[in-house]
Amino acid sequence: MLMIIRHAEKPSGCGSPYGVTEAGEKDDQSLTVQGWSRAGALIGLFDPRGGDGRSAPPRPGLARPDRIFAADPSGGDSKRPKETVTPLAATLGTSIDLRFAKGQEAALAAALRTASGPTLVSWEHQNISAIIAHLGPVAPEPPASWPGSRFDVVYVFNRDGDGWAFSQVPQLLLAGDSPDPIT
């Protein structure tokens, strides 16, 4: 299973809300406070716990990821994909694979095609279609683009013969999240 999310909420580019680092310092390449809230809430989506604190099954259509990929921010690109999955990776006790940067979607897709076990990818929405284009056959066909206003969906790809079966799972984590898939 391959799960792809868009990074969490970002600055609007024209005033507040501003991006802030994990330490609370203003940074246009980082998540907004709402984005950090979503990043924390992703723990409950991908690593849910019951009332007794024990591991509970994830929501239908999702799985607890064995590995997590995010776009490498070291070249001055956005820190948001990495920041979005940092709390989840810490909770799962796993590292984030940052081998691929924005623009290296074909190489990332090649690694994803050979991955085993549930895998989560956090990426910039403009380039998610490039990842999908390099996965191989996908049915039904995913939306052509990811809307700039949507931060609240998980794209799910399950192996199906030589290709992938595509579905969407609404996150429903924060106020205002839509129960509707991206069309």
MDTraj code that builds the backbone (N, CA, C; nanometers):
import mdtraj as md
import numpy as np

residues = "MET LEU MET ILE ILE ARG HIS ALA GLU LYS PRO SER GLY CYS GLY SER PRO TYR GLY VAL THR GLU ALA GLY GLU LYS ASP ASP GLN SER LEU THR VAL GLN GLY TRP SER ARG ALA GLY ALA LEU ILE GLY LEU PHE ASP PRO ARG GLY GLY ASP GLY ARG SER ALA PRO PRO ARG PRO GLY LEU ALA ARG PRO ASP ARG ILE PHE ALA ALA ASP PRO SER GLY GLY ASP SER LYS ARG PRO LYS GLU THR VAL THR PRO LEU ALA ALA THR LEU GLY THR SER ILE ASP LEU ARG PHE ALA LYS GLY GLN GLU ALA ALA LEU ALA ALA ALA LEU ARG THR ALA SER GLY PRO THR LEU VAL SER TRP GLU HIS GLN ASN ILE SER ALA ILE ILE ALA HIS LEU GLY PRO VAL ALA PRO GLU PRO PRO ALA SER TRP PRO GLY SER ARG PHE ASP VAL VAL TYR VAL PHE ASN ARG ASP GLY ASP GLY TRP ALA PHE SER GLN VAL PRO GLN LEU LEU LEU ALA GLY ASP SER PRO ASP PRO ILE THR".split()
xyz = np.array([
    [0.0841, -0.1182, 0.0000],
    [0.0000, 0.0000, 0.0000],
    [0.0883, 0.1241, 0.0000],
    [0.0519, 0.2177, -0.0860],
    [0.1201, 0.3457, -0.0950],
    [0.0183, 0.4545, -0.0623],
    [0.0529, 0.5423, 0.0300],
    [-0.0343, 0.6531, 0.0693],
    [0.0413, 0.7829, 0.0452],
    [-0.0239, 0.8768, -0.0238],
    [0.0386, 1.0057, -0.0528],
    [-0.0479, 1.1161, 0.0060],
    [0.0189, 1.2055, 0.0803],
    [-0.0489, 1.3228, 0.1333],
    [0.0228, 1.4479, 0.0848],
    [-0.0541, 1.5524, 0.0776],
    [0.0046, 1.6831, 0.0540],
    [0.0541, 1.7331, 0.1890],
    [0.1630, 1.8101, 0.1889],
    [0.2075, 1.8696, 0.3150],
    [0.0930, 1.9484, 0.3773],
    [0.1023, 1.9747, 0.5039],
    [-0.0021, 2.0469, 0.5774],
    [-0.0016, 2.1962, 0.5424],
    [-0.0907, 2.2703, 0.6053],
    [-0.1169, 2.4093, 0.5709],
    [0.0093, 2.4958, 0.5699],
    [0.0090, 2.5874, 0.4726],
    [0.1239, 2.6745, 0.4497],
    [0.0822, 2.8207, 0.4587],
    [0.1801, 2.9115, 0.4670],
    [0.1482, 3.0539, 0.4681],
    [0.0790, 3.0937, 0.3381],
    [-0.0067, 3.1940, 0.3476],
    [-0.0807, 3.2393, 0.2298],
    [0.0058, 3.3217, 0.1361],
    [0.1157, 3.3722, 0.1838],
    [0.2037, 3.4525, 0.1004],
    [0.1725, 3.6016, 0.1060],
    [0.0623, 3.6372, 0.1703],
    [0.0270, 3.7799, 0.1798],
    [-0.0160, 3.8117, 0.3225],
    [0.0780, 3.8061, 0.4141],
    [0.0480, 3.8338, 0.5541],
    [0.0204, 3.7076, 0.6327],
    [-0.0541, 3.7223, 0.7407],
    [-0.0795, 3.6071, 0.8272],
    [-0.1839, 3.5173, 0.7624],
    [-0.1868, 3.3896, 0.7936],
    [-0.1002, 3.3250, 0.8923],
    [0.0406, 3.3021, 0.8365],
    [0.1364, 3.3147, 0.9230],
    [0.2758, 3.2989, 0.8849],
    [0.3215, 3.1559, 0.9095],
    [0.4246, 3.1163, 0.8365],
    [0.4896, 2.9902, 0.8651],
    [0.5781, 3.0055, 0.9866],
    [0.5865, 2.9000, 1.0665],
    [0.6711, 2.9021, 1.1851],
    [0.7466, 2.7699, 1.1953],
    [0.8684, 2.7779, 1.2422],
    [0.9462, 2.6568, 1.2649],
    [0.8908, 2.5839, 1.3861],
    [0.9405, 2.4661, 1.4098],
    [0.9011, 2.3893, 1.5280],
    [0.9295, 2.4661, 1.6566],
    [1.0301, 2.5536, 1.6517],
    [1.0664, 2.6352, 1.7682],
    [0.9851, 2.7638, 1.7766],
    [0.8939, 2.7876, 1.6793],
    [0.8083, 2.9049, 1.6838],
    [0.8648, 3.0281, 1.6157],
    [0.9738, 3.0149, 1.5421],
    [1.0330, 3.1282, 1.4718],
    [0.9682, 3.1439, 1.3345],
    [0.9411, 3.2656, 1.2937],
    [0.8783, 3.2935, 1.1646],
    [0.9664, 3.2400, 1.0520],
    [0.9043, 3.1660, 0.9579],
    [0.9779, 3.1057, 0.8461],
    [0.8791, 3.0759, 0.7338],
    [0.8941, 3.1424, 0.6214],
    [0.8016, 3.1262, 0.5098],
    [0.8058, 2.9877, 0.4464],
    [0.9086, 2.9086, 0.4736],
    [0.9199, 2.7740, 0.4172],
    [0.8608, 2.6670, 0.5096],
    [0.8074, 2.7097, 0.6245],
    [0.7540, 2.6162, 0.7236],
    [0.6012, 2.6193, 0.7264],
    [0.5452, 2.5270, 0.8014],
    [0.4012, 2.5163, 0.8201],
    [0.3469, 2.6329, 0.9016],
    [0.2174, 2.6592, 0.8854],
    [0.1492, 2.7532, 0.9738],
    [0.1158, 2.6793, 1.1041],
    [0.0632, 2.7510, 1.2016],
    [0.0212, 2.6862, 1.3265],
    [-0.0839, 2.5795, 1.2953],
    [-0.1785, 2.6095, 1.2063],
    [-0.2781, 2.5090, 1.1687],
    [-0.2113, 2.3891, 1.1023],
    [-0.1084, 2.4136, 1.0219],
    [-0.0344, 2.3043, 0.9603],
    [0.0326, 2.2147, 1.0631],
    [0.0908, 2.2778, 1.1660],
    [0.1518, 2.1984, 1.2739],
    [0.0448, 2.1187, 1.3485],
    [-0.0749, 2.1756, 1.3623],
    [-0.1852, 2.1017, 1.4253],
    [-0.2208, 1.9789, 1.3427],
    [-0.2274, 1.9952, 1.2103],
    [-0.2555, 1.8805, 1.1238],
    [-0.1436, 1.7765, 1.1349],
    [-0.0195, 1.8225, 1.1353],
    [0.0934, 1.7292, 1.1464],
    [0.0810, 1.6442, 1.2724],
    [0.0440, 1.7065, 1.3830],
    [0.0247, 1.6304, 1.5062],
    [-0.0948, 1.5378, 1.4976],
    [-0.2023, 1.5828, 1.4328],
    [-0.3230, 1.5006, 1.4211],
    [-0.3027, 1.3793, 1.3306],
    [-0.2049, 1.3859, 1.2406],
    [-0.1773, 1.2708, 1.1535],
    [-0.1356, 1.1475, 1.2346],
    [-0.0841, 1.1692, 1.3545],
    [-0.0488, 1.0559, 1.4406],
    [-0.1730, 0.9714, 1.4669],
    [-0.2825, 1.0362, 1.5028],
    [-0.4063, 0.9638, 1.5301],
    [-0.4660, 0.8981, 1.4070],
    [-0.4355, 0.9512, 1.2888],
    [-0.4862, 0.8925, 1.1649],
    [-0.4077, 0.7680, 1.1262],
    [-0.2754, 0.7750, 1.1360],
    [-0.1909, 0.6648, 1.0896],
    [-0.1395, 0.5732, 1.2011],
    [-0.1465, 0.6165, 1.3258],
    [-0.1038, 0.5335, 1.4383],
    [-0.2026, 0.5491, 1.5537],
    [-0.3294, 0.5139, 1.5289],
    [-0.4319, 0.5371, 1.6314],
    [-0.4121, 0.4489, 1.7543],
    [-0.4640, 0.4990, 1.8657],
    [-0.4582, 0.4285, 1.9940],
    [-0.5981, 0.4183, 2.0516],
    [-0.6251, 0.3108, 2.1193],
    [-0.7520, 0.2951, 2.1888],
    [-0.7488, 0.3703, 2.3204],
    [-0.8607, 0.3678, 2.3914],
    [-0.8708, 0.4349, 2.5202],
    [-0.7713, 0.3832, 2.6222],
    [-0.7254, 0.2594, 2.6035],
    [-0.6279, 0.2008, 2.6948],
    [-0.4836, 0.2299, 2.6538],
    [-0.4666, 0.3071, 2.5456],
    [-0.3322, 0.3417, 2.4992],
    [-0.2700, 0.2395, 2.4067],
    [-0.3383, 0.1285, 2.3864],
    [-0.2840, 0.0259, 2.2968],
    [-0.3119, 0.0611, 2.1514],
    [-0.2290, 0.0049, 2.0670],
    [-0.2436, 0.0254, 1.9239],
    [-0.3817, -0.0176, 1.8765],
    [-0.4445, 0.0645, 1.7936],
    [-0.5753, 0.0337, 1.7359],
    [-0.5606, 0.0320, 1.5843],
    [-0.6504, -0.0340, 1.5146],
    [-0.6384, -0.0364, 1.3683],
    [-0.6664, 0.1021, 1.3084],
    [-0.5911, 0.1383, 1.2045],
    [-0.6196, 0.2640, 1.1352],
    [-0.7571, 0.2603, 1.0683],
    [-0.8046, 0.3745, 1.0312],
    [-0.9316, 0.3894, 0.9610],
    [-0.9326, 0.3001, 0.8356],
    [-1.0479, 0.2448, 0.7983],
    [-1.0542, 0.1622, 0.6766],
    [-0.9958, 0.2357, 0.5559],
    [-0.9158, 0.1635, 0.4808],
    [-0.8505, 0.2194, 0.3630],
    [-0.7110, 0.2705, 0.3895],
    [-0.6697, 0.2763, 0.5159],
    [-0.5360, 0.3245, 0.5524],
    [-0.4600, 0.2159, 0.6266],
    [-0.3306, 0.2384, 0.6428],
    [-0.2461, 0.1454, 0.7178],
    [-0.1401, 0.2245, 0.7933],
    [-0.0897, 0.1651, 0.8982],
    [0.0222, 0.2229, 0.9738],
    [0.1461, 0.2092, 0.8842],
    [0.2111, 0.3204, 0.8483],
    [0.3244, 0.3101, 0.7552],
    [0.4488, 0.2470, 0.8173],
    [0.5132, 0.1630, 0.7358],
    [0.6423, 0.1048, 0.7734],
    [0.7561, 0.2001, 0.7400],
    [0.7339, 0.2816, 0.6371],
    [0.8361, 0.3774, 0.5942],
    [0.7670, 0.5058, 0.5524],
    [0.8421, 0.6162, 0.5642],
    [0.7888, 0.7488, 0.5331],
    [0.8906, 0.8226, 0.4460],
    [0.8420, 0.8753, 0.3341],
    [0.9227, 0.9591, 0.2460],
    [0.8705, 1.1021, 0.2535],
    [0.9610, 1.1985, 0.2406],
    [0.9234, 1.3390, 0.2269],
    [1.0261, 1.4056, 0.1364],
    [0.9842, 1.5135, 0.0714],
    [1.0742, 1.5889, -0.0152],
    [1.1887, 1.6473, 0.0666],
    [1.3105, 1.6309, 0.0166],
    [1.4302, 1.6825, 0.0833],
    [1.4318, 1.8352, 0.0760],
    [1.4331, 1.9030, 0.1898],
    [1.4329, 2.0498, 0.1890],
    [1.5726, 2.1116, 0.1856],
    [1.6782, 2.0294, 0.1824],
    [1.8135, 2.0828, 0.2016],
    [1.8586, 2.1774, 0.0903],
    [1.7974, 2.1726, -0.0265],
    [1.8359, 2.2621, -0.1352],
    [1.7661, 2.3966, -0.1289],
    [1.7045, 2.4279, -0.0160],
    [1.6340, 2.5545, -0.0018],
    [1.4870, 2.5455, -0.0353],
    [1.4401, 2.4237, -0.0668],
    [1.2980, 2.4047, -0.0951],
    [1.2174, 2.4063, 0.0338],
    [1.0883, 2.3980, 0.0182],
    [0.9958, 2.3995, 0.1306],
    [1.0310, 2.2927, 0.2341],
    [1.0196, 2.3300, 0.3602],
    [1.0393, 2.2365, 0.4712],
    [0.9092, 2.1644, 0.5057],
    [0.7974, 2.2106, 0.4459],
    [0.6655, 2.1623, 0.4862],
    [0.6434, 2.0125, 0.4687],
    [0.6855, 1.9489, 0.3569],
    [0.6628, 1.8044, 0.3476],
    [0.7282, 1.7267, 0.4628],
    [0.8502, 1.7633, 0.4970],
    [0.9202, 1.6958, 0.6080],
    [0.8528, 1.7278, 0.7412],
    [0.8220, 1.8551, 0.7643],
    [0.7600, 1.8945, 0.8907],
    [0.6256, 1.8238, 0.9117],
    [0.5520, 1.8024, 0.8035],
    [0.4203, 1.7400, 0.8130],
    [0.4266, 1.6002, 0.8723],
    [0.5308, 1.5250, 0.8411],
    [0.5396, 1.3860, 0.8885],
    [0.6386, 1.3671, 1.0031],
    [0.7027, 1.4740, 1.0479],
    [0.7993, 1.4628, 1.1567],
    [0.7374, 1.4100, 1.2863],
    [0.6219, 1.4631, 1.3321],
    [0.5638, 1.4081, 1.4558],
    [0.5248, 1.2603, 1.4421],
    [0.4701, 1.2218, 1.3270],
    [0.4323, 1.0820, 1.3046],
    [0.5554, 0.9923, 1.3049],
    [0.6595, 1.0325, 1.2347],
    [0.7819, 0.9520, 1.2310],
    [0.8397, 0.9343, 1.3708],
    [0.8384, 1.0403, 1.4503],
    [0.8890, 1.0310, 1.5880],
    [0.8061, 0.9326, 1.6693],
    [0.6747, 0.9378, 1.6547],
    [0.5870, 0.8469, 1.7282],
    [0.6094, 0.7018, 1.6859],
    [0.6278, 0.6801, 1.5553],
    [0.6499, 0.5446, 1.5037],
    [0.7927, 0.4954, 1.5277],
    [0.8825, 0.5859, 1.5676],
    [1.0222, 0.5479, 1.5885],
    [1.0941, 0.5174, 1.4584],
    [1.0565, 0.5872, 1.3518],
    [1.1192, 0.5644, 1.2222],
    [1.1784, 0.6944, 1.1697],
    [1.2728, 0.6825, 1.0813],
    [1.3306, 0.8020, 1.0199],
    [1.2523, 0.8360, 0.8934],
    [1.2674, 0.9580, 0.8492],
    [1.2040, 1.0029, 0.7251],
    [1.3071, 0.9885, 0.6138],
    [1.2693, 0.9223, 0.5070],
    [1.3582, 0.9046, 0.3916],
    [1.3536, 1.0335, 0.3097],
    [1.4648, 1.1047, 0.3061],
    [1.4752, 1.2330, 0.2366],
    [1.5682, 1.2235, 0.1160],
    [1.5780, 1.1051, 0.0564],
    [1.6692, 1.0874, -0.0568],
    [1.6283, 1.1653, -0.1808],
    [1.5020, 1.2036, -0.1916],
    [1.4515, 1.2645, -0.3138],
    [1.4009, 1.4058, -0.2870],
    [1.4333, 1.4957, -0.3788],
    [1.3898, 1.6353, -0.3675],
    [1.2831, 1.6641, -0.4723],
    [1.2174, 1.7753, -0.4564],
    [1.1228, 1.8225, -0.5569],
    [1.1950, 1.8222, -0.6920],
    [1.1307, 1.7665, -0.7943],
    [1.1927, 1.7525, -0.9254],
    [1.2466, 1.6132, -0.9506],
    [1.2545, 1.5303, -0.8453],
    [1.3036, 1.3925, -0.8587],
    [1.1902, 1.2921, -0.8395],
    [1.0718, 1.3281, -0.8889],
    [0.9546, 1.2434, -0.8700],
    [0.9670, 1.1090, -0.9411],
    [1.0324, 1.1043, -1.0583],
    [1.0489, 0.9770, -1.1303],
    [1.1340, 0.8808, -1.0480],
    [1.2413, 0.9307, -0.9883],
    [1.3270, 0.8452, -0.9056],
    [1.2530, 0.7993, -0.7803],
    [1.1751, 0.8895, -0.7199],
    [1.0951, 0.8513, -0.6038],
    [0.9958, 0.7421, -0.6425],
    [0.9259, 0.7589, -0.7541],
    [0.8283, 0.6582, -0.7985],
    [0.8945, 0.5246, -0.8224],
    [1.0161, 0.5243, -0.8756],
    [1.0886, 0.3980, -0.8966],
    [1.1131, 0.3287, -0.7631],
    [1.1502, 0.4052, -0.6608],
    [1.1718, 0.3468, -0.5281],
    [1.0400, 0.2968, -0.4699],
    [0.9317, 0.3699, -0.4923],
    [0.8011, 0.3296, -0.4391],
    [0.7501, 0.2026, -0.5054],
    [0.7764, 0.1852, -0.6332],
    [0.7300, 0.0651, -0.7048],
    [0.7912, -0.0615, -0.6473],
    [0.9092, -0.0515, -0.5879],
    [0.9763, -0.1702, -0.5338],
    [0.9636, -0.1812, -0.3818],
    [0.9002, -0.0839, -0.3192],
    [0.8850, -0.0857, -0.1732],
    [0.7867, -0.1947, -0.1323],
    [0.8105, -0.2513, -0.0161],
    [0.7151, -0.3479, 0.0391],
    [0.6612, -0.2908, 0.1695],
    [0.5407, -0.3286, 0.2014],
    [0.4780, -0.2784, 0.3230],
    [0.4174, -0.1408, 0.3015],
    [0.3335, -0.0972, 0.3934],
    [0.2684, 0.0329, 0.3812],
    [0.3707, 0.1458, 0.3816],
    [0.3567, 0.2357, 0.2854],
    [0.4502, 0.3460, 0.2680],
    [0.3724, 0.4766, 0.2582],
    [0.4194, 0.5789, 0.3288],
    [0.3578, 0.7110, 0.3276],
    [0.4541, 0.8097, 0.2629],
    [0.3995, 0.8955, 0.1758],
    [0.4773, 1.0005, 0.1098],
    [0.4125, 1.1348, 0.1404],
    [0.4928, 1.2321, 0.1809],
    [0.4480, 1.3702, 0.2017],
    [0.5205, 1.4558, 0.0983],
    [0.4418, 1.5276, 0.0148],
    [0.5014, 1.5992, -0.0985],
    [0.4273, 1.7295, -0.1231],
    [0.4795, 1.8121, -0.2115],
    [0.4128, 1.9354, -0.2528],
    [0.3048, 1.9021, -0.3546],
    [0.1890, 1.9650, -0.3409],
    [0.0739, 1.9259, -0.4220],
    [0.0953, 1.9412, -0.5724],
    [0.1737, 2.0406, -0.6155],
    [0.1944, 2.0598, -0.7589],
    [0.2686, 1.9435, -0.8229],
    [0.3424, 1.8668, -0.7460],
    [0.4256, 1.7606, -0.8010],
    [0.3750, 1.6198, -0.7709],
    [0.2630, 1.6081, -0.7016],
    [0.2095, 1.4752, -0.6717],
    [0.1687, 1.4036, -0.7999],
    [0.1144, 1.4768, -0.8973],
    [0.0754, 1.4129, -1.0234],
    [0.1972, 1.3557, -1.0964],
    [0.3146, 1.4162, -1.0791],
    [0.4366, 1.3635, -1.1416],
    [0.4786, 1.2312, -1.0778],
    [0.4579, 1.2170, -0.9488],
    [0.4853, 1.0886, -0.8826],
    [0.3927, 0.9830, -0.9407],
    [0.2639, 1.0148, -0.9458],
    [0.1633, 0.9200, -0.9945],
    [0.1915, 0.8799, -1.1388],
    [0.2325, 0.9764, -1.2212],
    [0.2593, 0.9487, -1.3627],
    [0.3696, 0.8454, -1.3819],
    [0.4587, 0.8319, -1.2836],
    [0.5711, 0.7381, -1.2948],
    [0.5494, 0.6071, -1.2193],
    [0.4320, 0.5892, -1.1595],
    [0.4054, 0.4653, -1.0856],
    [0.3735, 0.3480, -1.1769],
    [0.3167, 0.3762, -1.2928],
    [0.2668, 0.2721, -1.3813],
    [0.1161, 0.2845, -1.3916],
    [0.0489, 0.1809, -1.4422],
    [-0.0963, 0.1890, -1.4602],
    [-0.1697, 0.2089, -1.3274],
    [-0.2646, 0.3042, -1.3275],
    [-0.3451, 0.3341, -1.2100],
    [-0.4912, 0.3412, -1.2536],
    [-0.5776, 0.2713, -1.1807],
    [-0.7210, 0.2753, -1.2108],
    [-0.7994, 0.2765, -1.0803],
    [-0.9059, 0.3532, -1.0704],
    [-0.9433, 0.4545, -1.1687],
    [-0.8391, 0.5657, -1.1731],
    [-0.8473, 0.6483, -1.2756],
    [-0.7510, 0.7559, -1.2928],
    [-0.7675, 0.8605, -1.1830],
    [-0.6572, 0.8966, -1.1157],
    [-0.6638, 1.0003, -1.0113],
    [-0.6939, 1.1373, -1.0729],
    [-0.7375, 1.2325, -0.9926],
    [-0.7566, 1.3684, -1.0430],
    [-0.6278, 1.4201, -1.1079],
    [-0.6429, 1.5026, -1.2096],
    [-0.5272, 1.5540, -1.2837],
    [-0.4396, 1.6456, -1.1998],
    [-0.5002, 1.7156, -1.1046],
    [-0.4210, 1.8046, -1.0191],
    [-0.4820, 1.8067, -0.8796],
    [-0.3995, 1.8476, -0.7862],
    [-0.4411, 1.8581, -0.6461],
    [-0.4741, 2.0045, -0.6197],
    [-0.5971, 2.0366, -0.5800],
    [-0.6341, 2.1763, -0.5575],
    [-0.5497, 2.2421, -0.4477],
    [-0.5150, 2.3678, -0.4706],
    [-0.4330, 2.4412, -0.3751],
    [-0.4964, 2.4594, -0.2386],
    [-0.6288, 2.4477, -0.2312],
    [-0.6980, 2.4690, -0.1039],
    [-0.7179, 2.3417, -0.0221],
    [-0.6765, 2.2257, -0.0736],
    [-0.7025, 2.0991, -0.0047],
    [-0.5756, 2.0441, 0.0601],
    [-0.5824, 2.0242, 0.1899],
    [-0.4727, 1.9656, 0.2683],
    [-0.5213, 1.8399, 0.3399],
    [-0.6442, 1.7962, 0.3118],
    [-0.7193, 1.7051, 0.3973],
    [-0.7549, 1.5698, 0.3356],
    [-0.6733, 1.5219, 0.2429],
    [-0.7033, 1.3962, 0.1740],
    [-0.5790, 1.3080, 0.1714],
    [-0.6018, 1.1774, 0.1748],
    [-0.4946, 1.0798, 0.1539],
    [-0.5251, 1.0084, 0.0231],
    [-0.4315, 1.0130, -0.0714],
    [-0.4414, 0.9316, -0.1920],
    [-0.3858, 0.7944, -0.1558],
    [-0.4597, 0.6886, -0.1894],
    [-0.4189, 0.5530, -0.1551],
    [-0.4062, 0.4704, -0.2829],
    [-0.2954, 0.4003, -0.2942],
    [-0.2682, 0.3139, -0.4085],
    [-0.2385, 0.1744, -0.3549],
    [-0.3179, 0.0773, -0.3973],
    [-0.2949, -0.0621, -0.3600],
    [-0.2532, -0.1388, -0.4847],
    [-0.1530, -0.2230, -0.4694],
    [-0.1074, -0.3022, -0.5843],
    [-0.2234, -0.3849, -0.6382],
    [-0.2335, -0.3845, -0.7715],
    [-0.3391, -0.4577, -0.8407],
    [-0.2794, -0.5135, -0.9688],
    [-0.2335, -0.6376, -0.9628],
    [-0.1653, -0.6963, -1.0784],
    [-0.0382, -0.6193, -1.1083],
    [-0.0277, -0.5697, -1.2321],
    [0.0897, -0.4921, -1.2727],
    [0.0737, -0.3427, -1.2452],
    [-0.0384, -0.3040, -1.1872],
    [-0.0627, -0.1622, -1.1643],
    [-0.1098, -0.1347, -1.0235],
    [-0.1911, -0.0325, -1.0118],
    [-0.2366, 0.0155, -0.8827],
    [-0.3856, 0.0461, -0.8869],
    [-0.4550, 0.0135, -0.7797],
    [-0.5941, 0.0543, -0.7608],
    [-0.5913, 0.1816, -0.6767],
    [-0.6599, 0.2859, -0.7243],
    [-0.6567, 0.4166, -0.6598],
    [-0.7850, 0.4429, -0.5822],
    [-0.7695, 0.5027, -0.4636],
    [-0.8836, 0.5502, -0.3854],
    [-0.8383, 0.6717, -0.3054],
    [-0.9347, 0.7369, -0.2421],
    [-0.9062, 0.8527, -0.1571],
    [-0.9717, 0.8332, -0.0211],
    [-0.9025, 0.8768, 0.0829],
    [-0.9569, 0.8723, 0.2179],
    [-0.9506, 1.0136, 0.2747],
    [-1.0663, 1.0736, 0.3066],
    [-1.0646, 1.2056, 0.3710],
    [-0.9998, 1.1949, 0.5094],
    [-0.9157, 1.2927, 0.5437],
    [-0.8500, 1.2893, 0.6743],
    [-0.9471, 1.3196, 0.7876],
    [-1.0314, 1.4198, 0.7713],
    [-1.1283, 1.4602, 0.8737],
    [-1.0617, 1.4798, 1.0103],
    [-0.9546, 1.5582, 1.0109],
    [-0.8767, 1.5804, 1.1330],
    [-0.9009, 1.7165, 1.1975],
    [-0.9224, 1.8184, 1.1148],
    [-0.9359, 1.9537, 1.1658],
    [-1.0679, 2.0146, 1.1222],
    [-1.1133, 2.1155, 1.1952],
    [-1.2346, 2.1866, 1.1566],
    [-1.2185, 2.2365, 1.0128],
    [-1.3219, 2.2177, 0.9333],
    [-1.3188, 2.2608, 0.7948],
    [-1.2729, 2.1550, 0.6971],
    [-1.2218, 2.0400, 0.7452],
    [-1.1831, 1.9320, 0.6542],
    [-1.3064, 1.8814, 0.5818],
    [-1.2915, 1.8517, 0.4551],
    [-1.4039, 1.8073, 0.3738],
    [-1.4160, 1.6557, 0.3749],
    [-1.5383, 1.6041, 0.3794],
    [-1.5581, 1.4597, 0.3670],
    [-1.5566, 1.4129, 0.2210],
    [-1.5476, 1.5085, 0.1281],
    [-1.5543, 1.4774, -0.0144],
    [-1.4159, 1.4525, -0.0731],
    [-1.4061, 1.3571, -0.1663],
    [-1.2788, 1.3361, -0.2347],
    [-1.2484, 1.4514, -0.3289],
    [-1.1267, 1.4578, -0.3746],
    [-1.0866, 1.5547, -0.4761],
    [-1.1398, 1.5038, -0.6102],
    [-1.1995, 1.5949, -0.6874],
    [-1.2521, 1.5546, -0.8188],
    [-1.1703, 1.6128, -0.9311],
])
top = md.Topology()
chain = top.add_chain()
for i, resn in enumerate(residues, 1):
    res = top.add_residue(resn, chain, resSeq=i)
    for name in ("N", "CA", "C"):
        top.add_atom(name, md.element.get_by_symbol(name[0]), res)
traj = md.Trajectory(xyz[None], top)
